Amino acid sequence: MEDLKQVAAKAALDFIKPGQTIGLGAGSTIAHLVNYLKETDNLFHSITTVTSSFNTQLLLQEHGFNSKQIGEVSKLDIYFDGCDQFDHQLNALKSGGGIHTREKLLAAMADKFILIGDGSKYVAQLYTTFPVVIEVIPEAVPFVMKQLKKVFSPANPVIRLSNKKDGAVITENGNLLIDIWFRSFPLLDSLNHRLKEIPGVLETSLFYNMAHAAIIAGKKGVEIIPKDPAYLI
């Protein structure tokens, strides 16, 4: 059986031109894309890569890509990333990896931000099976937890703990993660703002109105879902 993530990753090659600076996120679909780029000589030898992911960075280094650190760039031609799920307006939740601050920075730098993955990620509306995650500076955690329970009373905020070591997950920025489990999502168009106006909150895992297109692979093949057809030119 064909791996749908591989199919989606291969379709992403059509959007990449020689000489571009390409941002790459995390996950198995992105790993497939890196492998396809390695096999495509005119792209491999000419593109510059930047990634939000430690694991993707290791893979890029292993394959010998020309790679830069995030702090060395301020603009990307394209940023590719997977997600937990995304809706018909291409609003996405990127909660699992816990690196959403860096992912959102690269997505904002990019002329085109394209989601890629299998068709199961595409939903009519975002479901509360995934939390909205916030990155919080350590000193602010007690205050932020209190404010979350006050402002979003039906929600259940939980500090993310590590399953590999004792204690909380520490982000690349030295901060903590709080998983906010909602019974139903508040209005998405204001959720980021409401969370980020709490002092101590750095960023959220809701990518609202950021993606320009999505590439998904399902039983019927590859589907390109544009927010605006002009972005696919």
LINBELDA-V10778 format. One line per field, one symbol per residue. psi: psi as a letter, one per 40 degrees, with the letter a starting at -180 (. if undefined). burial: # if it has 9 or more other C-alpha atoms within 8 Angstrom, else .. Layout:
BEGIN
psi=???
burial=???
END
This chain:
BEGIN
psi=hhhddddddddddeehiieihhihaiidddddddddddegddddedihihiehdddddddddefihiiideeiehidihhiaidiiaeefhihgdddefddddddddddhdhhhhiaieeehidihieeiihhihhiddedddddddddddgdeighhhhiieeihaihhideeiihhhhhidihihdeedddddeehhehdiiehghfdidiihihadeahhhhidhddee.
burial=...##########..#...#######..######.###....##.########..##.###...#.##.#.....#############.######..####.##.##.##.#######..###..#.#.########..##..##.###.....#.#.##.#.....####...########........##..##.#.#########.#########...#...##...#..
END
